[in-house]
Amino acid sequence: MAPTPSRTIDCRECVMRHSAACDDCVVSFIVGREPGDAVVVDAAEERALRALADGGLVPLLRHERRVG
């Protein structure tokens, strides 16, 4: 079985850090959870979230890695 692709999002590398975009960012929601409360998003769920975002129903993922 092929390994499942993963995505690493580090707020310290995001160009949107400390902006108003953090207020409704899904990453801010996830990192604000209690320790040990895992959040796992599989490929089908990611596609669903992307479809909702494309339809304007949820905010787009705004994380953009800093360069350099």
Secondary structure, DSSP 8 states (H G I E B T S, - for coil): ----------GGGBTTTTSGGGGG-HHHHHHTS-TT------HHHHHHHHHHHHTTSS------B---
